[in-house]
Amino acid sequence: MEIRKIDIKKTVAIENEKLGNITAMLAKIKPALAKSKDFVGERTAENHAFVEYVVKENIKNTIQTILLKSPVLKEMVDKNELKIVGAYYSFETGEVTFLNE
């Protein structure tokens, strides 16, 4: 297991690939689903590649929402005082993949 030091001025928006009760999460992932229309392949919860694609789109949307809803954090990001990094956790492998670091 690799241990990575995370700078105190870094915020991580992290998601995982196991959506669990998808009905309860639909409202939160609808924007990510809408942005996933360009996905080539079967667009179902059984298709691991599609689920991963939607999860990653959701991470990007979460970061955008954070920046839109928090002028303080947005200002810190703009001044390079804070970096918000998206990450994807795989329950299957235990790995964390950073999307935009």
Buried (B, 14 or more C-beta within 10 A) or exposed (E): EEEEEEEEEEBBBBBBBEBEEEEEEEEEBEBBBEBBEEBEEEBEEEBEEBBBBBBBBBBBBBBEEBBEEEEEBBEBBEEEEBBBBBBBBBEEEEEBBEBEE
